[in-house]
Each structure stands twice: as C-alpha cells, then as structure tokens.
Amino acid sequence: MRTTVVALIGSLIVAGAVVRAQEQAHANPAGKAARAKAGEAAAVQAKIREARSAAPRDISGNATIMDWPDTPNGQMKQLRAGTNGWMCMPSTGAGGGVGADPMCLDKAFSAWAGAWMGKKDPPASSMGTAYMLRGDKGASNTDPFATGQTPDNQWVTSGPHVMMIVPDLSQLDAFPTDPHNGGPWVMWKGTKYAHLMVPVAAMPKATTSAKRAPTTTKQ
C-alpha cells in the first residue's frame, strides 16, 4: 500500500511540473510571437499554393504571387516575387459565391483586368491570356459589373477555363455567346470588355438565368 501511495504522489508531482512548464511556455511573450509568426508563414504558403493551382506548373511556378487587399480600397500585397512576367492570385476573399477561384494573368491580361476593375478603356495593344483552372464563383455573361445573379443577366458559373483578350474585338465575332455550346464563347459581347472564354473541362449545368436570351448591355 505504501508503495502505491508513493508512486501516486510521484506521478502527481511530475504532472504538476508538466502543467507549470506548459503554462510558462504559453505565458512567454516570445513563444506567443514565434507561434503567431509561424501561423502567418503557414497561411502565406497556403495562399501561394492555391494561387499556383490556377495555371500549369511551368507558368505558375515562376509567377509573382499577389494577395488581395485586406480592405476594399487597399493595395494588393506581394507574397512572392516572380521572374516570368505572370501574376497569380489566390481565391477572392469576399462574397460572390463559394469555392475556389484563383487566377494567373500574363502582363497584357493583367493590364486589361486593371482597366476593367477601374471602369476604364482597356489597352488594345496585344493578345492576353489568363488561367482559371479551378473555375470561378460565377459572373454575368452580359454585364461586366454585375455583382450577383438577376433573372435576366445570364449568370454563369464556369468550370476550369482559359480567358483570352484580343486587340481587335471584331476577331471575336465568329464565336457564340452561349457558354453551354460545347466550346469557346464570348463573355460581355457588345462591351469594350468582351473576351473569349475557353473551357478546358465540361461546363456546370446552366441555371435558369443563364438559359435566358441575351439582353442589351451597356458600353
């Protein structure tokens, strides 16, 4: 009996020492800072991996990785410098649906996207390419600035695809606007932001909005 009591007391002493050591480690500001830094580094690496998943490895592997702003009017943040002129971004962080939508853009498409986001005239100097091999969260097929689905804005959610812009929009005239035609189609036709969508996998099933006839769009 005495041996059992002694063993029990010894176990309690050891357990108490372990608890005190853990409490001291958590109370250590340096330890907290190190853990926070490690967590931030892991989060950055996760965003880089997601951004790289938007395009083939030979493109995204040496691309500059940029993160979205923390605030609506904030600046994008560079997560990793690149060497090949491409820019990749992780999924958009706010609203607009669910799922992943990372993307990789070449220089020409990046300039075009900047003009579109700023509602300015896009440059028309060269062709441009963008990859979204994880698909997107959905967009209007007719209105470049729609933020959500309506009964008549032909909302379409695209699977893995490539986007292309051309200097002369008349080069897109031969392509249909139906995203479910089984091949490439023109998004935002009739506007200065028209571009070619090239599916690389089967398109998701059309919604009621996407099945409606095309509507007039604003230039």
Secondary structure, DSSP 8 states (H G I E B T S, - for coil): -HHHHHHHHHHHHHHHHHHHHHHHHHH-HHHHHHHHHHHHHHHHHHHHHHHHTTS-HHHHTTSEEEE--SSTT---EEEE--SSS-EEE----SSS-SS---EEE-HHHHHHHHHHHTT-----SS-EEEEETT--S-EESS-TT--S--TTS-EE---SEEEEE-SSGGGGTTS-S-TTSSS-EEESTTSTT-EEEEESS------HHHHS-------
